[in-house]
Amino acid sequence: MAYTRRQALRQIGAAGLVWSAAPALSQACELAAPLAFGFSLYGMKTVPVPRALKVCADIGYSGVELVCLKDWPCDPSTLTRDERKDFREQLVEHALDLPALMENLALVAPENVHAENLDRLKRAAELAHDLGGDTPPLIETVLGGKPDLWPQNREVMVERLRDWEDVAAKSRVVIAIKPHISGTLHRPDDCAWLVQQVRSRWIKAVFDYSHYQRQGLALKECVQPLIGEAVFVHIKDNVTVDGKTEFALPGDGDIDYPAYLQLLKQHGYRGPVVVEVSAQVFNKPGYNPLLAAEKCYEKLHRAFEQAGARARV
């Protein structure tokens, strides 16, 4: 029997997750699965973290994104030292990567809120190191605001992002910013411009085509300007219900995922690709987070195979 990723990770044990594995193992894993297929626990708020981790591993996901939002199970302000230790051990036990922590911060905000957000980033960075050691997961966040404010706010956003960069550099944790259809930062070219103004290894981008599809932008024209700055990819779909477009589970819309994944690879992307269940989905009556995770895997794992990547071995 071939030596599998799961067996390798269990031999690593508590010494570190796949994100902090020895270089030889990291290179071998990249060759075997250059696009890692994960699930964000943003879609599992009601599920205890230990159960969510086991479910994601049993389904076949290679990793998970944990959520640092206020009042969520991994809120750093309430998470105890013992809970952090337990979560890290559970990630190792289930051979799950931890590529990212999710936050939700406004970049342009009153001074007192900006200061609070810097403190939140510091707490999230501490959690990242508690869970990932010397090679912590990145922190990804949308930036708030409204789309029509981009022209007047973009220079202020550069200044504020430099404050974030200072926290990131001192903490040695990457912050990845994510454009949002409803936010001031909502276009791929603007996101690339913003990241490039800061010019730091600690400030990068999240790529999520679903927000650009809603704007009528073609996949190729979005990948070209932004993917070189991206270190994390979220996937979800869009559907039209009663004449209104809303986010949906990936695979429920018309995005061509084999072509999508191939395009990412062609442009040199080799990071995680993680399912994000939108609040427009999980707030609907009858939503079942465990079934949603299983459904997304069933619909998409073949796309990863067709793209020459594997979710799990």
Helices and strands as residue ranges (DSSP letters): H 5-12, G 13-15, G 18-20, H 23-32, E 36-40, G 41-44, H 49-59, E 63-67, H 81-93, E 97-104, H 111-132, E 138-142, G 147-149, H 150-171, E 175-178, H 188-198, E 203-207, H 209-213, H 219-226, G 227-229, E 230-235, E 237-241, E 244-248, H 257-266, E 272-275, H 279-282, H 289-306
